[in-house]
Amino acid sequence: MRRSQLQHRFPPSAPAGGTGARPGRRAALALGAALTALTAMATTAAARPAGPAPVAGQARADTAVEWYDTTVATIAAAGTPTQVADSRTWAISWLAATRAVERTPAGVDRGAFQEAALAGAVHKSLVTLVPARTAELDAALRRTLDRIPDGAAEDRGLAAGVRQARTVLASREGDGLDPASVEVPFTPPAPGPGVWQLTPPDLGPAIQAGTRHARPFLLDRPDQFRLGPPPALGSARYRADLAEVRAVGEANSSRRTPEQTETANFWLGSSMPLYNEPLRVALARSAREPLADRAELVALFHVAQVDTQIATSDSKYAHLRWRPVTAIRSADIDGDPATVPDRDWTPLHTTPQHPDYPSGHTTYAGAAEEVLTTLVGARTGPFEMTSGTAPGVTRTYTSWRQLTQENVDARIWSGIHTRSADVAGVGLGSRVGAYTLAHFDDLLR
């Protein structure tokens, strides 16, 4: 995909509808996709009765959204202990789908081929990576294939999906993104001013230290966009950061408003599941766009997220900046002997066991905003989100920037990150997202 052709490829609020291809589409895409035991269905499909005709007046199912929802449900049920492993599953499945859907062979119905190819690619990828969900995934595949007329287009599309999934899966073997590789043991350095240490109340162990050694999808190396150092101890920026989080991030802060507390609670959990809904909104509202472009939107988003998580781990463990709770309780908070430490200071939320700089939540938000803004536009029609860590709360958004800004503020109001760590994270994620957009064609050759 050419960077010059990316700007706002999808309308900000496209209504549901047809599938017409736009003239002047980007350069052809191509990488890998697949299926499993149901490969046999490609050769036996001709023997099946034709699938039922759509009921008059009933909207045709959206295959892209259907398999998006299937991916969400599969990953949620898998219970993978590391977020980056989930992102990897997304990236593999939808990269395979993009490659499978991109080219339609001559002599077959384009729509039927592409729908079968997308379903086959995502199905094969998911049953390989999450075999415990094979029964549910097989049922989902049957539902899709039952809507597609039997014949060469269905058979060849399904086979193309299987083939591409196998290719992508093989290309990612041994990439270091499995939970055991991500969660390698890490011993923090000796204590000292500014140096990260395990944080209370449980004091360990360090997490996600191995992600920095994983093989990216597109980055040349994990440290390609390594951040410069955080603000120096005793600098005006450092003092302002610490004063802010000390005031509004404390568990019983009188300075933090109820709205700020709600925001902190809303964005407390893993940010990837929270971004399922915004990405789904963008996908569903692009229903008039070519299926290849829609599959690519999901693939691009998650390839960028995987590489962002690798780059985040690299910067975190390169700089090893202490967390606010360690700094505020320290006898040498900011290089000023007149500053009195608060030995009892406790953040609103428990601090995760990895360094402060940069914030992972905001790097992921920065990458998400970069991809969605480039492909969809900065604003979209209103959509709602809920969060498992803020029961009963529903929030409405009209731009991707709102999500990013809430992530920045939420981590300060939680008492677990400084503003500099959050802002730097957005920048890092944005750079990785832009690089992914510019180089995505490399995955499609």
Secondary structure as UniProt FT lines:
FT   HELIX           3..5
FT   TURN            7..8
FT   TURN            12..13
FT   TURN            23..24
FT   HELIX           37..39
FT   HELIX           40..44
FT   HELIX           45..47
FT   TURN            56..57
FT   HELIX           63..78
FT   HELIX           83..102
FT   TURN            106..107
FT   HELIX           110..129
FT   HELIX           131..133
FT   HELIX           134..147
FT   HELIX           152..171
FT   TURN            172..174
FT   HELIX           179..182
FT   TURN            193..194
FT   TURN            200..202
FT   HELIX           209..213
FT   TURN            222..225
FT   TURN            233..234
FT   HELIX           236..248
FT   TURN            251..252
FT   HELIX           258..266
FT   HELIX           271..274
FT   HELIX           276..284
FT   TURN            285..288
FT   HELIX           291..319
FT   HELIX           324..329
FT   TURN            337..338
FT   TURN            343..344
FT   HELIX           360..376
FT   STRAND          379..386
FT   TURN            388..389
FT   TURN            391..392
FT   STRAND          394..399
FT   HELIX           400..413
FT   TURN            414..415
FT   HELIX           419..439
FT   HELIX           440..443
//
